[in-house]
Amino acid sequence: QVQLVESGGGLVQAGGSLRLSCAASGRPFSDSGMGWFRQAPGKEREFVAALARSGGSTYYSDSAKGRFTISSDNAKNTVYLQMNSLKPEDTGVYYCAADPDNPWLLGSHSNFRSWGQGTQVTVSS
């Protein structure tokens, strides 16, 4: 399994931006599809964005589409989530995930075997 460490979370006002990073170690993450998920207090973990392996197709939840961008830097073995026009409902702990069992189910959190520790994002109104 690959080891993942997220960073970049913080407190931001509504309308602001943050860029989350997910640094992978152990092996190149490009061998694996990668996903970003988030979890708000009292809610289930939900899909935000995903990147198919080897820098392929990208996928977004309806709430993230048009505001968030997932990208990767293979040289740094890092995946990013650029979040713009943030809203209070974007608040939660953001997790990156790797090693999906099924590369066609990148929107399902139960499909991933490797997870980071999470980074808190708080958007104030």
N, C-alpha and C positions, 0 to 999 in steps of 0.2 A: 504494500500500500504506500501511497505517497503521503507525505506529511504536509499540512497546510497551515499557514499562519496569516490571519487577516489583520489589516490595519487601515487607518484612515477615517474611522468613525468619529463622531463628535456631535456637538450641539450647533444647530444652524437655524436661522429664521426661515420661515416659509418663503419660497421663491429663490432660496439660495442653492448652492451646489456643494457636493462633496465627491471625492474620488476615493473609492475603496480599492485596496490592493490585496491580493491573495498570493503569497509567495509559496511556491511548492518546492519540496526537497525530497530526495530519495530516488527520483527518476524524472525524466522530462514529462511535464504535464501534457505535452502535445500528444502523448500516446493515449490520452483519456479525454473524454468529454468532460467539460467543467460546468458547474452551475452555481448560481447565487440564489440563495433562499433567505427569507426573513421570517422572524417570529415576533409578534407583538404580545404583550402580556395577556394571558388568558385565551390566546388564539393558537390555532395550529400553525405549524411551519408552512409557509407558502412559497411557491415558485416566483422568482423575479426575472431571471435571465439565464441563458445557457449558451455555451459555445461548443459546437461539435468538435471532435478531435482533429488535430492537425490544422487548427485555425479555420475550420470549415464554417458551416452555416451558423447563424445566430438566431436565437429565439427569445421572445419576450412575453411576459404576462401583459394582459390588456392594460393594467395600471402603469406598467413601466414603459410601454411602447410610446415612442416619441419623446420621452424625457430621459431615459437611461440608455447607456451604451456599454456593452460588454466588449472587451478587447483583450489582446494578449501580447506579451513580449517574450518570444521564445528564448532570446538570449539571456533574459533575466529569470526565465521560468516563472513568470508572474502573470496573473490575470487581473484585470482591472474592471471596476464598475463605476463609470462616470454617471453621476446622478445630478440632473439639473431640474430646475423648477420644483424643488422639493415641497411636499405638502405635509401637514401634521400627520396624516394617515400613513405616511411612509415611515413613521417612527417604529423602531423595533431593533432586535439584534439581527445582524446580517451575517450569514454564514456562507462560506464557499465550500463546494463539494466536488469530489473527483471519484474516479473509479466506478462509473456506472456499470451495473450488470448488463443492462440493455441500452445500447447507444441510441436507440430510437425513443427512449422514455426519459429524456432529459428534464422533463417538467415534473417528474415524480420524485419527491425527496427520499422515498423508501428504496429507490433504485440505486442510490449512491452508497458506497462503502467507506469512503474517507471524508472526514469533516474537519474544518478548522474549529477554533474555540469561539469564534464569533466576535463581532465588533458592534458596539452600540451606536445607533444613529437616533438622534432626537431632533425633531423638527418642531420648533415653537411657532405658535400662530401670532 
